[in-house]
Amino acid sequence: MKLSITIVNYNQKYFPSLCLGALKESKFKDFEVIVCDNHSSDESIQFLRKAAKKNEIKLIESKKNLGYGAAHNKAAYEAWGQYVLILNTDITVEAETLGKMVEYMEKHSEVGILGPKLMYHNGTVQPSCRRDFKFFDLIIKRTFLKKIGKWKRRYNRYLMIDFDHEKTQEVDLITGAFMMMPKKLFEKVDGFDERFFLFMEDFDLCRKVRGAGYKIVYFPQAVAKHYHKRLSEGGVLRLVFSRISWLHLVSALKYFWKWR
């Protein structure tokens, strides 16, 4: 088998249906779908169980919320494909997306992770690449500083606002919503670091892949749509009181301690 698609679900309502529906329309057919459900309690788990009964997916039901990276690791352990595609439930692929990405990986053995151009549902491009950054860049991103002078320029540089999103090129980091990589490489770098429950595990994986001597490449000829609500976004009050924000902070501290 050429490709194994791993998906993690946790109370994502109708998104698994949209995601799997788009995969069915893909012109590239040599793939399997493995879903690890992190103990969902909404209607999404009922949909996934029905899909598993029809052999459309392989479903792994966790008895607890393992976190994003650990659940993908669990799914990847069951994968048979030459390549692994780490995919969010809130993403839909175009008919040509999977085929284009597999073809690119086949021709470029130096590439460790390949990411497509992600589009928001309103038709704008999602900034899905990042430059290597420092802890203060995250502070700027979450506060009013991102609107002021030199801090705004630093914020724009981190988010790669100056980036040509129509050009295939090597980047430092890509977000974990859609990442394709060789399964052997995923295993070589020990997959996601499970100490990250949520957030930063994708950037950590990119750092490990680069450390193993491979490239991270942004490939806009392949396109996917992201029905995206940024969990880690918000102002100062949200930063202080939101559980999601605290998870993001804890993961950031772990990340910078690891890569100090």
C-alpha positions, 0 to 999 in steps of 0.5 A: 500500500502506498499511503496510510492516512491517520486521523485523530477525532475528539468530539468533532461533530460533523467534520469526520463525515466531511473529511472522509467524504472528500477522501472518497472522491480522491482520484488517488485510491491506493490508501487506507484511513486509520482513525484514533478516537480520543474517547468522544461523546458526541455524534462523531463517534457514531458516524465513525463506528458505522464507517468502520463497520462498512470497512471504510476506515480502521477505527481505534477507540481509546478509553481516554483522551490520549492527546493529539500526538499520542493518538496519531502515533497509535494510528500510525502503528497500525499503518501499512503504507509507504507514506503516512499522512497526518490529517486533521478531521476539519480538512477536505482534500481536492480530487488531485491532492493526494496523488500530487503529494505522493508523486512529489514525495516519490521524486524527492527522497530528500523531503521528510515532510511535505505540506500542501497549500491550505485554504480557509473555507472563505477562499483565503490562504492559511499561513501554514508555515512558520520560521523558527521562533523564540518564546517571545514571538508567542507572547507577541502573537497572543497580545496587542504587541503584534499591532505595534511597530517592530513587534508587528514586523517580528510577528509578520516574519514569524507567521511568514506574511512575506512568504510566496504561497504560490511557490514550492520551497523549503521551510523551517516548520509547517503546521500539523493539520496536514503533513505527509512523510515516509513511514520509515522516517516517522518511525526513525524519529519516533513519531510525535513526542507524546509529552506534548498533549496538544500544541507544539508537537507538529513543530517538534516533529519538524525539528526532529525530521530536520535533525535527521537530515531531511527537508520540510517542503511547502507544496502549493500545487496540492491544495486542501480546504481547512474549516479551521477555528484556531483554538490557541488564538485570543487576547490577554483574558483568554490567555489567562483563563482558558484551559486551551491557552494554558495547554498551549503555554505548557507545550511551549515551555516544554518545546523551548526547554527541549530545544534550548 
